[in-house]
Amino acid sequence: MKTIKYFTAALLSVISLYACAQSPKKQAKIQKVNIAPVLTYSLGTFTGDGSTVSFTINSGRAVNNIFVDVNGVLLTPTTDYTVSGTTLTFSLAPGSGTEITVRYLPI
């Protein structure tokens, strides 16, 4: 029996196609197996004032488990911002009136 596996990232599933031994061109069984639960994230928003570089975020976070964007532009961790404890620090202060979004990834 030959098994062909396809991974679909959008569905987070593996679909296994089994070829029938008597007729290899026919599919005898299609099986869908979940490999991960649905992951959700939370977010926080702030507004830049042109001078503040430090913002308080949720505890237990690190630079590698959050996404930060300013007015929809995704920033680069450790280059554009750092995290220490509950403090998110930008290298340059976000402009006045800019929308800052922090997406907390599941950990």
Sequence and secondary structure as in RCSB ss.txt:
>XXXX:A:sequence
MKTIKYFTAALLSVISLYACAQSPKKQAKIQKVNIAPVLTYSLGTFTGDGSTVSFTINSGRAVNNIFVDVNGVLL
TPTTDYTVSGTTLTFSLAPGSGTEITVRYLPI
>XXXX:A:secstr
  EEEEEETTTTEEEEEEE SS TTSEEEEEEEE S     EEEEEE  SS  EEE  TT  GGGEEEEETTEE 
 BTTTEEEETTEEEESS   TT EEEEEE   
